[in-house]
Amino acid sequence: MKKAIHYINQFFGQIGGEDKADFEPEIREGIVGPGLLLNNLLSPVAEVTHTVICGDNFFGSRKEEAITRILDYLADKEFDVFIAGPAFMAGRYGVACGEICKAVKDRFNVPVITSMYIENPGVEMFRKEIYIFPGGNGAVSMRKDMPKMAGFAKKVLSTETISWAENEGYLPRGIRFEAFKEPAVSGADRAMTMLLKKLSGEEYTTEMPMPVIDRVQIASHIEDLSQATVALVNSGGIVPVGNPDRIQSASATKWGKYDISDLDSLKAGEWETIHAGFDPSAANADPNVIVPLDAMRYFEKEGRIGRVHEYVYSTVGTGTTQAEASRMGAEIAQQLIDANVSAVVFTST
């Protein structure tokens, strides 16, 4: 019987929730949590022999260490396929599944498979590298998502021919192979058929789908900055020390609002960055390099702007999905509108 190893996070590993997101990677013999369903679905072709568990925050903030430790755990194990998740809409979990699947594929040259919601940031980061099956946006989809991964794993382990993404169900990886239609139809004829269907309002499927990107209208300029209220917003993760709102260090779903009305600058030791996507040393030494409150106070005192809004708004951009970013942006924007803010200085990293 073939052997499979399963990767899950601290929640599905039955360690705990967000309070245990810093759980260090470990490997256990046998099945843990959703591995029971996976093991049943893989039978009789394969069995889950080991389970790797790692906290989402640990993986996000100490990625290289997490990958190295997990690969070391696997070095003396015999396995034929590596399966991660499913990760659903959990952004940090999805990125971790993608990262470890890619690392395992590169190191051990075995098939790697995962599943996640289409808007999970792990999809765009790793769909060209690994097999990702589209899944639901919550754990209630487990019984629908797990069979897709298990069925495909059994097919791979049985050395059956793997066909194109649409036929197998995994997300397209941008790999194009030459294929011949029966009966043969030239590209020109196929293109004209699609065009005629489009002009007639009929349904058709393009052979080259293009991404749809939202267009945001550019705001009108400020006539007189000396009368403007300017707010500071950042996706660089600048928060009071201790991160009171528990904003995630990657794949954020939260934002924070902090009073700066009595401050002339952000002091090291009182403010910090919790962003996992860059070296935090410069930002922690001087948080004003991300949120330029000191410069804005200077302009305020000179009369070049009317005043600095009394709150700073913070979140983290790395790995954050377009859907979550749009939601958080709309929520922050509404607060700024309600406060009659005229303009925003939006800083990143």
Secondary structure, DSSP 8 states (H G I E B T S, - for coil): -EEEEEEEETTTTTS-SGGGTT---EEEES--TTHHHHHHHHTTTEEEEEEEEE-HHHHHHSHHHHHHHHHHHHTT---SEEEE---TT-HHHHHHHHHHHHHHHHHH---EEEEE-TTSHHHHHHTTTSEEEE--SSGGGHHHHHHHHHHHHHHHHTT-----HHHH-S---S-------SS---HHHHHHHHHHHHHTT-----SS--------------S-GGG-EEEEEESB-EEETT-TT---SSS----EEEE-TT-SS--BTTEEE--SSS--HHHHH-GGGTS-HHHHHHHHHHTSSSEEEEEEEE-B-TT--HHHHHHHHHHHHHHHHHTT--EEEEE--
